[in-house]
Amino acid sequence: MPGTRLDPIDRRILAELQADGRMTNVELAKRVGISAPPCLRRVRTLEDAGYIKGYHAEVDARALGFEVKVFANVGLISQAEADLSAFESRCRAWPLVRECHMLNGEVDFL
């Protein structure tokens, strides 16, 4: 499948799984209009080809105590690899940081 184009059924499978990754294969097959065995083969092929990277739970951030989202622009004095790695390590160790993105341009991290 890598290097090949996805057909409309593959795209429908991906869309349905993005909306509800917990549905059964039988339900997925009904939604995309094919029988269950070929649907399962297509899902496995999409997984093996890397189109589907995994299945995840959507958690309620507010219930976990994350009631406010803050976006902070961070500029480092040095962009040396050691300094960038140190900042990333610091972010990983800080439980209140949920995401950190390295950027190009005037701002180093968001």
KATA-V85836 format. One record per helix or strand of 2 or more residues. SS is the DSSP state (~ for helix, > for strand). FROM is the first residue (numbers start at 1). TO is the last residue. If there is no record, write none. Layout:
SS&FROM&TO ; SS&FROM&TO
//
This chain:
~&8&19 ; ~&25&32 ; ~&36&48 ; ~&81&93
//
